Amino acid sequence: MEIKDNDYTVSYNQEAGTVTFSGSLRLQNLKAYDPLKEILKNASERAQGGLVLNFTDLTFINSSGITTISMFIIDMRKKETVSIKVVGTQAVSWQKKSLANFQKLWAGVELEIN
């Protein structure tokens, strides 16, 4: 599964259990993020116990994108069927602070910032 645009790519690798985000996600509103919601939903249904969200190559995400991912994490917290690991990098300034907020939504989120 993959969403590819001029500015960004979001792809799911089932074997690795990883959703990888790259580029710059600047969609206009929450509705525009519906395809991303579908990838996350499908990935969580196929995950064998754990799912990695890799943001290392994502240079920017707007508030609607953060909200979409936050809603997904809250949904996973309620279901408790899949563990979530969030991976980021200190090389991209927004990631350390913003990705840590996902742990505030669900203490079960594992955070790895390299």
Secondary structure, DSSP 8 states (H G I E B T S, - for coil): -EEE-SSEEEEEETTTTEEEEEEEE--SSTGGGHHHHHHHHHHHHH-SSEEEEEEEEEEEE-HHHHHHHHHHHHHHHHH-SSEEEEEE-TTSHHHHHHHHHHHHH-TT-EEEE-
